[in-house]
């Protein structure tokens, strides 16, 4: 990756409820932190069974390079990343069912 821009690799998980007509509400804290304003266009990227919502319209090559760089830094392969996301998803669903 040929970028001098620092990469924020922190991961946070938030619960979002799917509303009528597929609408979601992004927590205000995230909007403030990422400086996203009402009416701004976001990009939804599907990776296998998972989705990534980003405030910038990604260029596939740039996004791929960043994923690869983060995976290299953290010594994680794609299958491990997807398995970890699946485990997080299952834990979230179990917690949600337990609180219902």
C-alpha positions in Angstrom: 0.0 0.0 0.0 1.5 3.3 -1.0 -0.2 5.6 1.4 1.2 7.9 4.1 -2.3 8.2 5.5 -2.7 6.4 8.9 -5.0 3.5 9.0 -7.5 3.2 11.9 -7.8 -0.5 12.4 -10.0 -0.4 15.5 -13.1 -2.6 15.3 -16.4 -1.7 17.1 -19.7 -3.6 16.8 -23.0 -1.9 17.0 -26.5 -3.2 17.0 -28.8 -1.7 14.3 -32.5 -2.5 13.9 -33.8 -2.8 10.3 -36.8 -0.6 10.0 -39.6 -0.2 7.5 -38.4 -0.3 3.9 -34.9 -1.5 4.9 -34.0 1.7 6.7 -31.4 1.8 9.5 -30.4 4.5 12.0 -26.7 5.0 12.5 -25.8 5.9 16.1 -25.1 9.6 16.5 -21.7 8.9 18.1 -20.6 7.2 14.8 -21.9 10.0 12.7 -20.0 12.6 14.9 -16.8 10.6 15.0 -16.8 10.0 11.2 -18.1 13.5 10.4 -21.0 12.2 8.4 -23.7 14.7 7.7 -27.4 14.1 6.9 -27.9 13.6 3.1 -24.4 12.3 2.6 -24.1 9.3 0.3 -22.7 6.1 1.9 -21.5 3.0 0.3 -22.6 -0.5 1.2 -20.1 -3.2 0.3 -21.0 -6.9 0.5 -18.2 -9.4 1.4 -19.6 -12.9 1.4 -22.4 -13.0 4.0 -21.3 -9.7 5.6 -21.7 -6.1 4.8 -19.5 -3.1 5.3 -21.0 0.4 5.4 -18.5 3.2 4.7 -18.7 6.9 4.6 -16.5 7.1 1.5 -17.4 5.6 -1.8 -14.6 3.0 -2.0 -12.6 2.2 -5.1 -12.4 -1.6 -5.2 -8.6 -1.7 -5.6 -8.0 0.8 -2.8 -10.3 -1.1 -0.5 -8.8 -4.4 -1.4 -5.3 -3.0 -0.7 -6.4 -1.7 2.7 -8.0 -5.1 3.7 -4.9 -6.9 2.6 -2.6 -4.5 4.5 -4.7 -4.9 7.7 -4.8 -8.6 7.3 -1.0 -8.7 6.9 -0.4 -6.5 9.9 -2.7 -8.6 12.1 -1.5 -11.9 10.5 -5.0 -12.9 9.6 -6.2 -14.7 6.4 -9.6 -14.0 4.8 -11.1 -17.3 6.0 -10.1 -16.4 9.6 -11.6 -12.9 9.3 -14.9 -14.3 7.9 -15.0 -17.0 10.6 -14.4 -14.4 13.3 -17.2 -12.2 11.8 -19.5 -15.2 11.7 -18.8 -15.9 15.4 -19.5 -12.3 16.3 -22.7 -12.5 14.3 -23.8 -15.7 16.1 -23.0 -14.2 19.5 -24.9 -11.1 18.7 -28.0 -13.1 17.6 -27.8 -15.3 20.7 -27.7 -12.2 22.9 -30.6 -10.6 21.0 -32.7 -13.8 21.4 -31.9 -14.0 25.1 -33.0 -10.5 25.7 -36.3 -10.9 23.7 
